[in-house]
């Protein structure tokens, strides 16, 4: 009996060993292959349903939200890593859950979900369109809407003083911009008023408008550059300037903008007071040169500098410029505190009725609250 049991046990063990020999390697190999393959995204017909996905050269995948592509840099936002900036050439594969607007360097923009693979960009919208990855200039999130093209800011400061000296001063500023991939319209207003001991000591207003049309992603021309200005303390009842310009974007990315432009035009000034027998208005051909620099120093601090020079004949000032520079610190959401310094200059101010000339320079320093939208 004991001998039969031992033989039966040995026979069972032998059969089990054979099963393990034949089945063991395939199971081990399948598991190893699965681990080596790692995570694979769904097929193109099964685009993601929760996150945008980007694959890096290391093979790693990032899940989150595509913010923008500009200047060959993709901004990607994930909950764990925050905003990550990725070189466009380092995007090996991309699959979007959100609808994106894709602008090629040549041709019109298209909108849809985006798949990037093997250097090809496929945009799946009303129609499916494909580009080479190197042809893409910009990518922005969302379906284009008119409200998405607009941005702006308003700021104001005030000072009230009473007692030995009664003084009131106000400063207001507003800028509105409409920007698309083809054009940019900027409207800007700045006004200042000061009254000391019930006597007006400052009252000036400036309204300007620029219409820029992009020829390439860097070069633009401006069929309309117009400015209206008045300041009776500089003996200017009205001044109207119109120019056309050619410009170039030196830097234009998510943190820094720097552009220059210039061109010919015409300016006319109506004077507040003139000596007897003199014309109360003068016109002149003109040439205007402009540069604007904006930089996001940190997430909370922005700096800017705006310089505009106008060259005319002697009767309308010969050389005029306006320089503005400032810094803004975000305090909560879209509200900030800001300091702004402005320098207005006229090389040849017009004589007043009593023969006196206003000062060539006016400088102002403002502290106020701003709101950006």
C-alpha positions as CSV (number, residue, x, y, z in Angstrom):
1,X,0.0,0.0,0.0
2,X,2.8,2.5,1.0
3,X,4.6,1.6,-2.2
4,X,1.6,2.3,-4.4
5,X,1.0,5.7,-2.7
6,X,4.6,6.7,-3.2
7,X,4.5,5.9,-6.9
8,X,1.3,7.8,-7.3
9,X,2.7,10.9,-5.6
10,X,5.8,10.8,-7.7
11,X,3.7,10.5,-10.8
12,X,1.6,13.6,-9.8
13,X,4.7,15.6,-9.1
14,X,6.2,14.7,-12.4
15,X,3.1,15.7,-14.3
16,X,3.0,19.1,-12.4
17,X,6.7,19.7,-13.2
18,X,5.9,19.1,-16.9
19,X,3.0,21.6,-16.8
20,X,5.3,24.3,-15.1
21,X,8.0,23.7,-17.7
22,X,5.7,24.2,-20.6
23,X,3.5,27.0,-19.2
24,X,6.0,28.9,-17.0
25,X,8.2,30.7,-19.7
26,X,5.3,32.0,-21.8
27,X,3.6,33.5,-18.7
28,X,6.9,35.1,-17.6
29,X,7.6,36.4,-21.0
30,X,4.1,37.9,-21.5
31,X,4.4,39.8,-18.1
32,X,7.9,41.1,-19.0
33,X,6.7,42.3,-22.4
34,X,3.7,44.0,-20.8
35,X,6.0,45.8,-18.3
36,X,8.4,46.8,-21.0
37,X,5.7,48.2,-23.2
38,X,4.4,50.5,-20.4
39,X,1.4,52.6,-20.8
40,X,0.1,53.1,-24.4
41,X,-2.4,55.8,-25.4
42,X,-5.6,54.9,-27.1
43,X,-5.6,54.6,-30.9
44,X,-6.3,57.7,-33.0
45,X,-9.9,56.6,-33.3
46,X,-10.1,56.6,-29.5
47,X,-8.8,60.1,-28.6
48,X,-8.5,60.8,-24.8
49,X,-11.7,61.7,-22.9
50,X,-10.2,63.4,-19.8
51,X,-6.8,65.0,-20.3
52,X,-4.5,66.2,-23.1
53,X,-1.5,64.0,-23.4
54,X,2.1,64.8,-24.5
55,X,4.9,62.4,-24.9
56,X,8.5,63.5,-24.4
57,X,11.8,62.1,-26.0
58,X,12.4,60.1,-22.8
59,X,9.2,58.1,-23.5
60,X,7.4,59.7,-20.5
61,X,3.8,60.9,-20.9
62,X,2.4,64.1,-19.3
63,X,-1.4,64.4,-18.7
64,X,-3.0,67.8,-18.2
65,X,-4.0,70.7,-20.4
66,X,-2.4,72.4,-23.4
67,X,-2.3,76.2,-22.8
68,X,-0.5,77.6,-25.8
69,X,2.2,77.1,-28.4
70,X,4.1,80.1,-29.5
71,X,7.7,80.9,-30.4
72,X,8.3,77.1,-30.8
73,X,7.5,76.6,-27.1
74,X,4.5,74.6,-25.8
75,X,3.1,75.5,-22.5
76,X,1.5,72.6,-20.7
77,X,-0.4,72.7,-17.4
78,X,-0.6,69.7,-15.1
79,X,-2.0,69.4,-11.6
80,X,1.3,67.9,-10.2
81,X,3.9,69.9,-12.2
82,X,2.1,73.2,-12.9
83,X,3.1,75.1,-16.1
84,X,5.8,73.2,-18.0
85,X,7.4,74.7,-21.1
86,X,8.4,72.1,-23.7
87,X,10.4,72.8,-26.9
88,X,8.2,72.1,-29.9
89,X,10.7,69.8,-31.4
90,X,10.7,67.7,-28.2
91,X,7.0,66.9,-28.6
92,X,7.1,63.3,-29.8
93,X,3.4,62.7,-29.7
94,X,0.4,64.7,-28.6
95,X,-3.3,63.9,-28.2
96,X,-5.8,66.5,-27.2
97,X,-9.1,66.1,-25.5
98,X,-9.9,69.8,-26.0
99,X,-10.6,71.6,-29.2
100,X,-7.5,73.7,-30.4
101,X,-7.0,76.4,-32.9
102,X,-3.9,75.6,-35.0
103,X,-2.2,78.2,-37.2
104,X,0.3,77.1,-39.8
105,X,3.1,79.5,-41.0
106,X,1.4,79.6,-44.4
107,X,-2.4,79.4,-44.9
108,X,-5.5,79.8,-42.7
109,X,-6.0,78.5,-39.2
110,X,-8.0,75.3,-38.5
111,X,-9.9,74.1,-35.5
112,X,-10.4,70.7,-34.0
113,X,-8.9,68.0,-31.8
114,X,-5.2,67.4,-32.5
115,X,-3.1,64.3,-32.9
116,X,0.7,64.6,-33.4
117,X,2.6,61.5,-34.4
118,X,5.7,60.8,-36.5
119,X,6.2,64.6,-37.2
120,X,2.7,65.0,-38.6
121,X,0.0,67.2,-37.1
122,X,-3.6,66.0,-37.8
123,X,-6.4,68.4,-36.9
124,X,-9.8,66.6,-36.6
125,X,-12.6,69.1,-36.9
126,X,-15.4,69.6,-39.5
127,X,-12.7,68.3,-41.9
128,X,-9.5,66.5,-41.1
129,X,-6.4,68.5,-42.1
130,X,-2.8,67.4,-41.8
131,X,0.4,69.5,-41.6
132,X,4.1,68.8,-41.0
133,X,5.0,69.6,-37.3
134,X,7.6,72.2,-38.4
135,X,5.0,74.1,-40.3
136,X,3.0,75.0,-37.2
137,X,3.3,78.6,-35.9
138,X,0.9,78.6,-33.0
139,X,-1.7,76.6,-31.1
140,X,-4.3,78.1,-28.8
141,X,-7.0,76.4,-26.8
142,X,-10.7,76.7,-27.5
143,X,-13.0,77.5,-30.4
144,X,-12.4,81.1,-31.6
145,X,-15.0,83.5,-30.3
146,X,-15.1,87.3,-30.6
147,X,-14.7,87.8,-26.9
148,X,-11.4,85.8,-26.9
149,X,-9.8,88.3,-29.2
150,X,-10.2,91.2,-26.7
151,X,-8.0,92.2,-23.8
152,X,-7.3,95.4,-21.9
153,X,-6.6,97.2,-18.7
154,X,-7.8,100.2,-16.8
155,X,-6.0,102.1,-14.0
156,X,-6.6,105.2,-11.9
157,X,-5.0,107.2,-9.2
158,X,-6.1,110.2,-7.2
159,X,-4.8,112.6,-4.5
160,X,-6.8,114.9,-2.3
161,X,-5.2,117.3,0.1
162,X,-6.7,120.0,2.3
163,X,-5.6,122.3,5.1
164,X,-2.7,124.7,4.5
165,X,-2.8,123.6,0.8
166,X,-6.0,122.5,-1.0
167,X,-5.1,120.2,-3.8
168,X,-6.9,117.6,-6.0
169,X,-5.3,115.5,-8.7
170,X,-6.6,112.7,-10.9
171,X,-5.1,110.3,-13.4
172,X,-6.9,107.8,-15.6
173,X,-5.7,105.3,-18.1
174,X,-7.5,102.7,-20.3
175,X,-6.1,100.4,-23.0
176,X,-8.2,98.0,-25.2
177,X,-6.7,95.6,-27.7
178,X,-8.2,93.2,-30.2
179,X,-5.6,90.7,-31.4
180,X,-6.0,87.9,-34.0
181,X,-3.4,86.0,-35.9
182,X,-3.9,88.4,-38.9
183,X,-4.2,91.8,-37.2
184,X,-4.0,93.9,-34.0
185,X,-6.1,97.0,-33.0
186,X,-5.0,99.0,-30.0
187,X,-6.9,101.9,-28.5
188,X,-5.3,103.9,-25.7
189,X,-6.4,106.8,-23.5
190,X,-4.5,108.7,-20.8
191,X,-5.7,111.8,-19.0
192,X,-4.5,114.0,-16.1
193,X,-6.1,116.8,-14.1
194,X,-4.7,118.8,-11.2
195,X,-6.2,121.7,-9.2
196,X,-4.3,123.6,-6.5
197,X,-5.9,126.3,-4.3
198,X,-8.9,126.2,-6.7
199,X,-6.7,127.0,-9.7
200,X,-6.3,124.5,-12.5
201,X,-2.6,123.6,-12.9
202,X,-2.8,120.6,-15.2
203,X,-5.3,119.3,-17.8
204,X,-4.3,117.1,-20.6
205,X,-5.7,114.2,-22.6
206,X,-4.2,111.8,-25.1
207,X,-6.2,109.3,-27.3
208,X,-4.4,107.1,-29.8
209,X,-5.3,104.2,-32.1
210,X,-3.1,101.7,-34.0
211,X,-4.2,99.2,-36.6
212,X,-1.5,96.6,-37.4
213,X,-1.8,93.9,-40.1
214,X,0.6,91.0,-40.0
215,X,2.5,90.2,-43.2
216,X,4.4,87.3,-41.5
217,X,4.6,86.2,-37.9
218,X,7.2,89.0,-37.3
219,X,6.6,91.7,-39.9
220,X,3.5,94.0,-39.8
221,X,2.4,97.2,-41.4
222,X,0.1,99.8,-40.0
223,X,-2.3,101.5,-42.4
224,X,-3.7,103.6,-39.5
225,X,-1.7,105.2,-36.6
226,X,-3.6,108.1,-35.3
227,X,-3.3,110.3,-32.2
228,X,-5.2,113.2,-30.7
229,X,-3.7,115.3,-27.9
230,X,-4.6,118.4,-26.0
231,X,-2.8,120.3,-23.2
232,X,-3.4,124.0,-22.7
233,X,-0.4,124.3,-20.4
234,X,1.8,123.3,-23.4
235,X,-0.2,125.8,-25.5
236,X,-1.8,123.0,-27.4
237,X,-5.6,123.3,-27.9
238,X,-5.7,120.3,-30.2
239,X,-3.0,118.3,-32.0
240,X,-3.9,115.6,-34.5
241,X,-1.3,113.2,-36.0
242,X,-1.8,110.5,-38.7
243,X,1.0,108.2,-39.9
244,X,1.4,104.9,-41.6
245,X,4.1,102.5,-40.5
246,X,6.1,99.4,-41.1
247,X,7.0,97.3,-38.0
248,X,8.8,94.2,-36.7
249,X,8.2,92.0,-33.7
250,X,11.6,91.5,-32.1
251,X,10.2,89.3,-29.4
252,X,6.7,87.9,-29.0
253,X,6.1,85.1,-26.6
254,X,4.1,84.2,-23.5
255,X,6.3,86.4,-21.2
256,X,7.9,89.1,-23.4
257,X,6.7,91.4,-26.2
258,X,9.0,93.9,-27.9
259,X,8.2,95.6,-31.2
260,X,9.4,98.6,-33.2
261,X,7.7,100.5,-36.0
262,X,8.0,103.8,-37.9
263,X,6.7,105.6,-40.9
264,X,5.7,108.9,-42.5
265,X,2.6,111.0,-41.9
266,X,1.2,114.4,-41.2
267,X,0.5,116.4,-38.0
268,X,-1.5,119.6,-37.4
269,X,-1.6,121.7,-34.2
270,X,-4.2,124.2,-33.1
271,X,-2.7,126.5,-30.4
272,X,-4.3,127.8,-27.3
273,X,-2.8,131.3,-27.6
274,X,-0.5,132.9,-30.2
275,X,1.1,136.4,-30.5
276,X,-1.0,138.9,-32.5
277,X,-0.7,138.4,-36.2
278,X,0.5,134.7,-35.9
279,X,-1.5,131.7,-37.3
280,X,-3.4,129.9,-34.6
281,X,-2.7,126.5,-36.3
282,X,0.2,124.9,-38.1
283,X,0.6,121.7,-40.1
284,X,3.7,119.7,-41.1
285,X,4.8,116.5,-42.7
286,X,6.0,114.2,-40.0
287,X,7.9,111.0,-39.3
288,X,7.0,108.8,-36.3
289,X,9.1,106.1,-34.6
290,X,7.8,103.9,-31.9
291,X,8.9,101.0,-29.7
292,X,7.0,99.1,-27.0
293,X,8.5,96.6,-24.5
294,X,6.4,94.4,-22.1
295,X,7.9,91.8,-19.9
296,X,6.4,89.4,-17.2
297,X,9.2,89.6,-14.7
298,X,7.5,87.0,-12.4
299,X,4.0,85.6,-12.1
300,X,3.1,88.7,-10.0
301,X,5.3,91.5,-11.5
302,X,5.1,93.1,-14.9
303,X,7.2,95.9,-16.3
304,X,6.8,97.9,-19.5
305,X,8.3,100.8,-21.5
306,X,6.6,102.7,-24.3
307,X,8.5,105.3,-26.4
308,X,7.1,107.4,-29.3
309,X,9.1,110.1,-31.2
310,X,7.6,112.5,-33.8
311,X,9.8,114.6,-36.1
312,X,8.1,117.7,-37.6
313,X,9.0,121.2,-38.7
314,X,9.9,124.0,-36.3
315,X,6.4,125.5,-36.3
316,X,4.8,122.3,-34.9
317,X,7.6,121.5,-32.4
318,X,10.4,120.1,-34.5
319,X,10.9,117.1,-32.2
320,X,8.4,115.6,-29.8
321,X,8.5,112.5,-27.7
322,X,6.5,110.7,-25.1
323,X,8.1,108.1,-22.9
324,X,6.2,105.9,-20.4
325,X,7.7,103.3,-18.1
326,X,6.2,101.4,-15.2
327,X,5.8,98.4,-13.0
328,X,2.7,96.6,-11.8
329,X,2.4,94.1,-8.9
330,X,-0.6,91.8,-8.8
331,X,-2.3,91.9,-5.4
332,X,-5.4,89.7,-6.0
333,X,-6.8,88.0,-9.2
334,X,-6.6,90.6,-12.0
335,X,-6.1,93.7,-9.7
336,X,-2.6,95.2,-9.3
337,X,-0.9,98.2,-7.8
338,X,1.3,100.1,-10.2
339,X,3.8,103.0,-10.5
340,X,4.1,104.8,-13.8
341,X,6.5,107.5,-14.9
342,X,5.7,109.7,-18.0
343,X,8.0,112.2,-19.8
344,X,6.5,114.5,-22.5
345,X,8.9,116.7,-24.4
346,X,8.6,119.3,-27.2
347,X,11.8,120.8,-28.5
348,X,10.2,124.0,-29.8
349,X,7.0,124.8,-27.9
350,X,4.9,127.5,-29.5
351,X,5.0,131.0,-28.0
352,X,1.9,132.1,-26.0
353,X,0.1,135.5,-26.5
354,X,2.4,137.2,-24.0
355,X,5.5,136.0,-25.8
356,X,6.4,133.4,-23.2
357,X,7.2,129.8,-24.1
358,X,6.0,126.8,-22.1
359,X,8.7,124.5,-20.7
360,X,10.0,121.8,-23.1
361,X,9.6,118.9,-20.6
362,X,6.7,117.7,-18.5
363,X,7.3,114.7,-16.2
364,X,4.7,112.8,-14.0
365,X,4.9,110.0,-11.5
366,X,1.7,108.1,-10.7
367,X,0.7,105.5,-8.2
368,X,-2.6,103.8,-8.6
369,X,-4.7,100.7,-8.9
370,X,-5.1,98.7,-12.1
371,X,-7.4,96.0,-13.4
372,X,-6.4,93.7,-16.4
373,X,-8.9,91.7,-18.3
